Amino acid sequence: MPLKALLVDDEPFVRADLCYLLSPYRQIEVVWETGTFKEAEKILRENTIDIVFLDIRLRGGSGFDLIPGINPDVTDLIIITAHEKYKKKALETIALDCLLKPVSPQRLKRVINRII
């Protein structure tokens, strides 16, 4: 059974690109996508999610504010951001890694290999 993933990014083209980059990994299924803080909060509260790809700057709030709602015993968190200034803070959270946009296929592969 594939791992269920949630993509949280306010840019639809970033979510589409990440879906494309994840498509070769049959062990991962993107089940949920959202671009807003409020919807991400609802999805996290109502579902069991294996992997979250989380942007920091969202419509309606910060990705950092969603992190307390993610259980690291159940869910792997990968932060994705276009802002280098968030990388250090991201790595101080429960995140396995912080990928800078545009996401490199090689970096994504390394993170996915750690998870699966």
Stockholm file with secondary structure:
# STOCKHOLM 1.0

chainA/1-116         MPLKALLVDDEPFVRADLCYLLSPYRQIEVVWETGTFKEAEKILRENTIDIVFLDIRLRGGSGFDLIPGINPDVTDLIIITAHEKYKKKALETIALDCLLKPVSPQRLKRVINRII
#=GR chainA/1-116 SS CCEEEEEECSCHHHHHHHHHHHTTCTTEEEEEEESBHHHHHHHHHHSCCSEEEEESEEBTEEGGGTGGGSCTTTCEEEEEESCGGGHHHHHTTTCSEEEESSCCHHHHHHHHHHHC
#=GC SS_cons         CCEEEEEECSCHHHHHHHHHHHTTCTTEEEEEEESBHHHHHHHHHHSCCSEEEEESEEBTEEGGGTGGGSCTTTCEEEEEESCGGGHHHHHTTTCSEEEESSCCHHHHHHHHHHHC
//
